[in-house]
Amino acid sequence: MTALKLTVAAVDDSIDGIRTLTLTHVDGAPLPSFTPGSHIVVECETTGRPANAYSLTGDGVAPERYVISVLRRADQLAGAASGSQWIHDELAVGDTVIARPPRSAFAPVLRARRHLLVAAGIGITPMVSHLRSAKLWGRDARLYYIHRPGRGAYVDTVRELTEYASIHTRRAPFATEISAALAAQPLGTHLYVCGPPAFIEFVGVTATALGWPASRIHVEHFGSDALDPGEPFSVQVRSTGERFTVEPGVSLLEALERRGFDIPNLCRRGVCGECRIPVAGGGAITHRDLYLTDDDKKAADSLMACVSRGCADQTLEVAL
């Protein structure tokens, strides 16, 4: 997958804590088209900072520019500032970044009778491209969005794209309305949810309790930080016979690196596909990535070491 070299053409800091970048090809060439819900993985300039995945919010048909919005995060990785801090504090117009071409694990289901979009905070970003596509192709899409006061990204854009948008800043009215909406959708509606983990859980549990099948509920996480620590599991490396335990909150990738294994990796968030490793056996795999296809996961012969985990009662054998 050939990386893209992009120039920062514009920066918008009008919303506190959210920086919106407009990126163009360094040579002015057209950029790859993308499906709604797609993201790009942006590589950070300094070693030790994670590459991060950001949803594309612009028009996906023959785009001349990519637009992403980045929430400032205060987390740390190995003592270095996070990728979002680098983007907020150091990137400027005229700078260049390297990005992987668009990928989507959150595309609209075209056969859906209606698309119900539910977002919180920066989780609005993949929904914007959904709404653009729905308007272009005449699909029925409806949005419910909650954000903190003064932190509403893309509010004006959303209102331009659809008349079916309900936007909130207070939790109680939003929870009441979304519960009623989930109970009233016509058969064949598909639900798309993006936001913080607790928000995703609330919407998912509410939908399930109302009879929504899992096949009609689609979730976009922010990355591996949105995942629970998981249970400990045992690993054996086929080439060396070494056995060890991966503790809760530690990824298989980190555990292998600590033992001297050089595993290619980029995003560490389950989206880029770089750290895919073969699996020779060891029971069920908890796949938590956004890269492998359903068929890949059913095959159970590989996993993304940065986010996915083995089962607690068997030893995962990796073919390294």
The 8 nearest C-alpha neighbors of each residue, nearest first, counted from 0:
[[1, 2, 99, 100, 3, 271, 272, 101],
 [2, 0, 3, 99, 100, 98, 4, 97],
 [1, 3, 99, 98, 100, 0, 97, 4],
 [4, 2, 98, 97, 99, 5, 100, 1],
 [5, 3, 97, 25, 96, 24, 98, 2],
 [4, 6, 24, 25, 96, 23, 95, 22],
 [7, 5, 95, 25, 23, 22, 94, 8],
 [6, 8, 22, 92, 93, 94, 9, 21],
 [7, 9, 21, 22, 92, 6, 93, 23],
 [10, 8, 21, 92, 7, 20, 11, 22],
 [9, 11, 20, 19, 21, 92, 12, 18],
 [12, 10, 19, 13, 18, 20, 9, 14],
 [13, 11, 18, 14, 17, 10, 19, 15],
 [12, 14, 11, 15, 18, 17, 19, 16],
 [15, 13, 12, 17, 150, 16, 152, 149],
 [14, 16, 17, 13, 150, 12, 149, 18],
 [15, 17, 71, 70, 14, 18, 12, 150],
 [18, 16, 70, 69, 14, 15, 71, 12],
 [17, 19, 12, 69, 68, 11, 87, 20],
 [20, 18, 68, 11, 67, 10, 69, 17],
 [21, 19, 10, 67, 66, 9, 22, 68],
 [20, 22, 66, 9, 8, 65, 7, 64],
 [23, 21, 7, 65, 6, 64, 8, 5],
 [24, 22, 64, 6, 5, 25, 8, 65],
 [23, 25, 5, 27, 26, 28, 6, 4],
 [24, 26, 5, 6, 27, 4, 23, 95],
 [27, 25, 24, 28, 23, 5, 4, 6],
 [26, 28, 24, 25, 23, 29, 63, 30],
 [27, 29, 26, 24, 30, 63, 25, 23],
 [30, 28, 63, 62, 27, 31, 61, 24],
 [29, 31, 62, 63, 32, 28, 24, 61],
 [32, 30, 33, 61, 29, 62, 100, 101],
 [33, 31, 61, 59, 60, 62, 30, 34],
 [34, 32, 59, 101, 37, 31, 35, 60],
 [33, 35, 37, 59, 36, 106, 103, 32],
 [36, 34, 128, 129, 106, 37, 33, 132],
 [35, 37, 125, 105, 106, 103, 128, 129],
 [38, 36, 103, 102, 35, 54, 101, 34],
 [39, 37, 54, 53, 55, 101, 102, 52],
 [38, 40, 101, 52, 53, 99, 100, 41],
 [39, 41, 52, 99, 51, 98, 50, 53],
 [42, 40, 98, 50, 51, 97, 39, 52],
 [43, 41, 50, 97, 98, 40, 44, 96],
 [42, 44, 50, 45, 82, 48, 41, 49],
 [43, 45, 42, 46, 96, 48, 85, 97],
 [44, 46, 43, 48, 47, 85, 42, 49],
 [47, 45, 48, 44, 43, 49, 79, 42],
 [48, 46, 79, 45, 49, 77, 76, 78],
 [47, 49, 46, 82, 81, 79, 45, 43],
 [50, 48, 82, 266, 51, 47, 81, 43],
 [49, 51, 42, 266, 41, 43, 265, 40],
 [52, 50, 40, 41, 266, 49, 53, 82],
 [51, 53, 40, 39, 38, 41, 54, 50],
 [54, 52, 38, 39, 67, 40, 51, 55],
 [53, 55, 38, 125, 37, 124, 67, 56],
 [56, 54, 67, 38, 66, 57, 37, 65],
 [55, 57, 128, 127, 66, 124, 67, 54],
 [58, 56, 66, 55, 128, 59, 65, 127],
 [57, 59, 60, 62, 128, 131, 56, 61],
 [58, 60, 33, 32, 62, 34, 57, 61],
 [59, 61, 32, 62, 58, 33, 34, 31],
 [62, 60, 32, 59, 63, 31, 30, 29],
 [63, 61, 64, 60, 30, 59, 32, 58],
 [62, 64, 29, 30, 23, 61, 65, 28],
 [65, 63, 23, 62, 22, 21, 66, 30],
 [64, 66, 22, 21, 57, 55, 23, 67],
 [65, 67, 21, 56, 57, 20, 55, 22],
 [68, 66, 55, 20, 19, 54, 56, 53],
 [69, 67, 19, 18, 20, 17, 70, 66],
 [70, 68, 18, 17, 19, 71, 83, 67],
 [69, 71, 17, 16, 72, 18, 121, 83],
 [72, 70, 16, 83, 84, 17, 69, 87],
 [71, 73, 74, 83, 70, 84, 81, 82],
 [72, 74, 75, 71, 81, 84, 80, 83],
 [75, 73, 72, 81, 76, 80, 84, 83],
 [74, 76, 80, 81, 78, 79, 77, 73],
 [75, 77, 78, 79, 81, 80, 48, 74],
 [78, 76, 79, 75, 47, 48, 80, 81],
 [79, 77, 76, 75, 80, 47, 81, 48],
 [80, 78, 76, 77, 75, 48, 47, 81],
 [81, 79, 75, 84, 48, 82, 76, 78],
 [82, 80, 84, 83, 75, 48, 74, 76],
 [81, 83, 85, 84, 49, 48, 43, 86],
 [82, 84, 86, 85, 71, 81, 72, 87],
 [83, 85, 87, 81, 86, 82, 88, 71],
 [86, 84, 82, 88, 89, 83, 87, 81],
 [85, 87, 83, 90, 84, 88, 89, 82],
 [88, 86, 84, 85, 89, 83, 18, 90],
 [89, 87, 85, 86, 84, 90, 83, 91],
 [88, 90, 85, 86, 87, 91, 84, 94],
 [91, 89, 86, 88, 94, 87, 85, 92],
 [92, 90, 94, 93, 89, 7, 10, 9],
 [91, 93, 7, 8, 94, 9, 10, 90],
 [92, 94, 7, 6, 91, 8, 95, 9],
 [95, 93, 7, 92, 91, 6, 90, 96],
 [94, 96, 6, 5, 7, 93, 4, 97],
 [97, 95, 5, 4, 6, 98, 42, 94],
 [96, 98, 4, 42, 3, 41, 5, 2],
 [99, 97, 41, 3, 40, 2, 42, 39],
 [98, 100, 2, 40, 39, 3, 101, 41],
 [101, 99, 39, 2, 98, 3, 102, 31],
 [102, 100, 39, 38, 37, 33, 99, 103],
 [103, 101, 37, 38, 39, 100, 104, 33],
 [102, 104, 37, 105, 36, 106, 38, 34],
 [103, 105, 289, 106, 102, 37, 290, 36],
 [106, 104, 36, 103, 219, 107, 37, 217],
 [105, 107, 36, 35, 103, 104, 108, 34],
 [108, 106, 109, 105, 35, 129, 114, 36],
 [109, 107, 111, 110, 106, 189, 114, 215],
 [108, 110, 111, 107, 112, 106, 138, 114],
 [109, 111, 108, 112, 187, 107, 113, 189],
 [112, 110, 113, 109, 108, 187, 188, 189],
 [111, 113, 187, 188, 110, 114, 139, 186],
 [112, 114, 188, 139, 111, 140, 189, 115],
 [115, 113, 140, 189, 188, 139, 190, 116],
 [114, 116, 190, 141, 140, 189, 142, 191],
 [115, 117, 142, 191, 141, 190, 143, 114],
 [118, 116, 143, 192, 142, 144, 191, 115],
 [119, 117, 144, 193, 123, 122, 194, 192],
 [118, 120, 194, 145, 122, 144, 146, 123],
 [119, 121, 146, 122, 123, 194, 145, 118],
 [120, 122, 123, 124, 119, 70, 194, 152],
 [123, 121, 194, 193, 119, 118, 120, 124],
 [122, 124, 121, 118, 126, 125, 120, 119],
 [123, 125, 126, 122, 127, 56, 54, 121],
 [126, 124, 36, 54, 127, 128, 123, 56],
 [127, 125, 129, 123, 124, 128, 130, 116],
 [126, 128, 130, 129, 56, 125, 124, 131],
 [127, 129, 35, 131, 56, 130, 126, 125],
 [130, 128, 126, 35, 132, 127, 131, 133],
 [129, 131, 133, 127, 128, 132, 134, 126],
 [132, 130, 128, 134, 129, 133, 135, 127],
 [131, 133, 135, 129, 130, 134, 136, 128],
 [132, 134, 138, 130, 136, 135, 131, 137],
 [133, 135, 137, 131, 132, 136, 130, 138],
 [134, 136, 132, 133, 137, 131, 138, 130],
 [137, 135, 133, 134, 138, 132, 131, 139],
 [136, 138, 134, 133, 135, 139, 132, 140],
 [139, 137, 133, 136, 140, 134, 113, 114],
 [138, 140, 113, 114, 133, 137, 141, 112],
 [141, 139, 114, 113, 115, 138, 133, 130],
 [142, 140, 163, 115, 116, 164, 114, 139],
 [141, 143, 116, 164, 117, 115, 165, 163],
 [144, 142, 117, 165, 164, 166, 116, 118],
 [143, 145, 166, 118, 119, 117, 167, 165],
 [146, 144, 167, 119, 168, 166, 120, 118],
 [147, 145, 120, 168, 151, 119, 150, 148],
 [146, 148, 150, 168, 149, 151, 120, 145],
 [149, 147, 150, 168, 146, 151, 169, 167],
 [148, 150, 151, 147, 14, 15, 146, 152],
 [151, 149, 147, 148, 14, 152, 146, 15],
 [150, 152, 146, 149, 154, 153, 147, 148],
 [151, 153, 154, 150, 121, 14, 123, 120],
 [154, 152, 156, 155, 157, 151, 123, 127],
 [153, 155, 157, 156, 152, 151, 158, 166],
 [156, 154, 158, 157, 153, 159, 152, 160],
 [157, 155, 153, 159, 158, 154, 160, 127],
 [158, 156, 160, 154, 159, 155, 153, 161],
 [157, 159, 155, 160, 156, 161, 162, 154],
 [160, 158, 156, 157, 161, 155, 162, 154],
 [159, 161, 157, 158, 156, 130, 131, 134],
 [162, 160, 163, 158, 159, 157, 164, 130],
 [161, 163, 164, 158, 160, 159, 141, 157],
 [164, 162, 141, 161, 142, 165, 140, 158],
 [165, 163, 142, 162, 143, 141, 166, 161],
 [164, 166, 143, 142, 144, 167, 163, 141],
 [167, 165, 144, 145, 143, 164, 168, 146],
 [168, 166, 145, 169, 173, 144, 146, 165],
 [167, 169, 146, 145, 147, 148, 170, 166],
 [170, 168, 167, 171, 172, 173, 145, 147],
 [169, 171, 173, 172, 174, 168, 167, 145],
 [170, 172, 174, 173, 169, 175, 176, 168],
 [173, 171, 175, 174, 170, 176, 169, 167],
 [172, 174, 170, 176, 171, 175, 177, 167],
 [175, 173, 171, 177, 176, 172, 170, 178],
 [176, 174, 172, 178, 173, 177, 171, 179],
 [175, 177, 173, 179, 178, 174, 180, 172],
 [176, 178, 180, 174, 179, 175, 173, 181],
 [179, 177, 181, 175, 176, 180, 174, 182],
 [178, 180, 176, 182, 177, 181, 175, 183],
 [181, 179, 177, 183, 182, 178, 176, 184],
 [182, 180, 178, 179, 183, 184, 177, 206],
 [181, 183, 179, 180, 184, 209, 178, 206],
 [182, 184, 180, 181, 179, 185, 178, 186],
 [185, 183, 181, 182, 180, 188, 186, 113],
 [186, 184, 188, 187, 183, 113, 112, 182],
 [187, 185, 188, 184, 112, 113, 189, 111],
 [186, 188, 112, 111, 185, 189, 113, 215],
 [187, 189, 113, 112, 186, 111, 114, 185],
 [188, 190, 215, 114, 111, 115, 216, 113],
 [189, 191, 115, 216, 217, 215, 116, 114],
 [192, 190, 217, 116, 218, 117, 216, 115],
 [191, 193, 117, 218, 118, 116, 217, 199],
 [194, 192, 122, 219, 118, 218, 220, 199],
 [193, 195, 122, 119, 118, 198, 199, 120],
 [194, 196, 198, 197, 199, 225, 119, 193],
 [197, 195, 199, 198, 225, 200, 194, 220],
 [198, 196, 200, 199, 195, 201, 194, 202],
 [197, 199, 201, 195, 200, 196, 194, 202],
 [200, 198, 196, 202, 201, 197, 203, 194],
 [199, 201, 197, 203, 198, 202, 204, 196],
 [202, 200, 198, 204, 199, 203, 205, 197],
 [201, 203, 205, 199, 200, 204, 206, 198],
 [202, 204, 200, 206, 205, 201, 199, 207],
 [203, 205, 207, 201, 206, 202, 200, 208],
 [206, 204, 202, 208, 203, 207, 201, 209],
 [207, 205, 209, 203, 211, 208, 204, 202],
 [206, 208, 211, 204, 210, 209, 205, 203],
 [209, 207, 205, 210, 206, 204, 211, 203],
 [210, 208, 206, 207, 211, 182, 205, 181],
 [211, 209, 207, 208, 212, 206, 182, 205],
 [210, 212, 207, 206, 209, 213, 215, 208],
 [213, 211, 214, 215, 210, 207, 216, 206],
 [212, 214, 216, 215, 211, 207, 217, 203],
 [213, 215, 212, 216, 217, 211, 189, 190],
 [214, 216, 189, 213, 212, 190, 217, 211],
 [215, 217, 190, 213, 214, 191, 189, 218],
 [218, 216, 191, 190, 192, 215, 105, 219],
 [217, 219, 192, 191, 193, 220, 216, 105],
 [218, 220, 193, 192, 105, 221, 217, 194],
 [221, 219, 222, 225, 193, 218, 194, 196],
 [220, 222, 225, 219, 223, 224, 194, 195],
 [223, 221, 268, 224, 220, 225, 269, 226],
 [222, 224, 268, 225, 226, 306, 269, 221],
 [223, 225, 222, 226, 221, 268, 227, 220],
 [224, 226, 223, 222, 196, 221, 220, 227],
 [227, 225, 223, 224, 228, 222, 196, 287],
 [226, 228, 229, 225, 248, 224, 223, 247],
 [229, 227, 248, 247, 226, 230, 249, 246],
 [228, 230, 247, 227, 248, 231, 308, 226],
 [229, 231, 247, 232, 311, 228, 246, 310],
 [232, 230, 246, 247, 245, 311, 244, 229],
 [233, 231, 311, 245, 244, 309, 310, 230],
 [232, 234, 244, 314, 243, 315, 245, 313],
 [235, 233, 315, 314, 243, 242, 316, 244],
 [234, 236, 242, 316, 241, 240, 315, 237],
 [237, 235, 317, 240, 241, 238, 239, 316],
 [236, 238, 318, 240, 239, 319, 317, 235],
 [239, 237, 236, 319, 240, 318, 241, 317],
 [240, 238, 241, 237, 236, 235, 319, 242],
 [239, 241, 237, 236, 238, 235, 242, 316],
 [242, 240, 239, 236, 235, 243, 237, 234],
 [243, 241, 235, 234, 240, 236, 233, 244],
 [242, 244, 234, 233, 245, 235, 241, 254],
 [243, 245, 233, 232, 246, 234, 231, 242],
 [246, 244, 232, 231, 233, 249, 251, 254],
 [245, 247, 231, 249, 244, 248, 232, 230],
 [248, 246, 228, 229, 231, 230, 249, 245],
 [247, 249, 228, 246, 229, 250, 227, 230],
 [250, 248, 247, 246, 245, 253, 251, 254],
 [251, 249, 253, 252, 305, 306, 254, 248],
 [250, 252, 254, 304, 253, 255, 305, 245],
 [251, 253, 304, 305, 250, 255, 254, 256],
 [254, 252, 256, 250, 251, 255, 257, 249],
 [255, 253, 251, 257, 252, 256, 250, 245],
 [256, 254, 258, 252, 260, 257, 253, 251],
 [255, 257, 260, 253, 259, 258, 254, 252],
 [256, 258, 254, 255, 259, 253, 260, 252],
 [259, 257, 255, 256, 260, 254, 253, 261],
 [258, 260, 256, 257, 261, 255, 254, 262],
 [261, 259, 256, 255, 258, 262, 257, 319],
 [260, 262, 256, 259, 263, 255, 264, 258],
 [261, 263, 260, 264, 274, 256, 252, 255],
 [264, 262, 274, 273, 261, 265, 275, 276],
 [265, 263, 274, 273, 262, 266, 267, 272],
 [264, 266, 267, 50, 273, 271, 263, 49],
 [265, 267, 50, 268, 51, 49, 271, 264],
 [268, 266, 305, 265, 269, 264, 49, 223],
 [269, 267, 223, 222, 266, 270, 305, 306],
 [270, 268, 288, 289, 306, 267, 305, 271],
 [269, 271, 289, 290, 268, 272, 288, 266],
 [270, 272, 273, 266, 269, 290, 265, 40],
 [273, 271, 274, 290, 275, 270, 269, 303],
 [272, 274, 264, 271, 275, 263, 265, 266],
 [275, 273, 264, 263, 303, 304, 272, 276],
 [276, 274, 303, 302, 273, 272, 304, 301],
 [275, 277, 301, 302, 274, 303, 278, 304],
 [278, 276, 301, 318, 300, 317, 279, 302],
 [277, 279, 317, 300, 301, 318, 280, 316],
 [280, 278, 316, 317, 318, 300, 277, 281],
 [281, 279, 316, 278, 315, 282, 317, 300],
 [280, 282, 315, 314, 316, 313, 283, 279],
 [283, 281, 280, 313, 284, 310, 315, 309],
 [282, 284, 310, 309, 285, 281, 299, 313],
 [285, 283, 309, 286, 308, 310, 282, 299],
 [284, 286, 308, 307, 309, 287, 283, 310],
 [287, 285, 307, 288, 284, 308, 302, 296],
 [286, 288, 307, 306, 285, 289, 269, 308],
 [287, 289, 269, 290, 286, 270, 306, 303],
 [290, 288, 270, 269, 104, 291, 287, 103],
 [289, 291, 270, 288, 272, 269, 292, 271],
 [292, 290, 295, 289, 296, 293, 288, 272],
 [291, 293, 295, 294, 296, 290, 289, 297],
 [292, 294, 296, 295, 297, 291, 298, 290],
 [293, 295, 297, 292, 296, 298, 291, 299],
 [296, 294, 292, 298, 293, 297, 291, 299],
 [297, 295, 293, 299, 298, 294, 292, 291],
 [296, 298, 294, 299, 295, 293, 300, 292],
 [297, 299, 295, 296, 300, 294, 301, 293],
 [300, 298, 296, 297, 301, 295, 284, 278],
 [301, 299, 278, 298, 277, 279, 302, 280],
 [302, 300, 277, 278, 276, 299, 275, 303],
 [301, 303, 275, 276, 304, 307, 277, 286],
 [302, 304, 275, 274, 305, 307, 306, 276],
 [305, 303, 252, 251, 306, 274, 307, 302],
 [304, 306, 252, 267, 250, 303, 251, 269],
 [305, 307, 304, 269, 287, 250, 223, 303],
 [308, 306, 286, 287, 285, 303, 304, 302],
 [309, 307, 285, 284, 310, 286, 306, 251],
 [308, 310, 284, 232, 315, 285, 283, 311],
 [311, 309, 312, 232, 283, 313, 284, 282],
 [310, 312, 232, 313, 231, 230, 309, 233],
 [311, 313, 310, 314, 232, 233, 282, 309],
 [314, 312, 281, 311, 310, 282, 315, 233],
 [313, 315, 233, 281, 234, 316, 235, 232],
 [314, 316, 281, 234, 309, 280, 233, 235],
 [317, 315, 235, 280, 279, 281, 234, 236],
 [316, 318, 278, 236, 279, 319, 277, 237],
 [319, 317, 237, 277, 278, 279, 236, 316],
 [318, 317, 238, 237, 236, 277, 276, 239]]
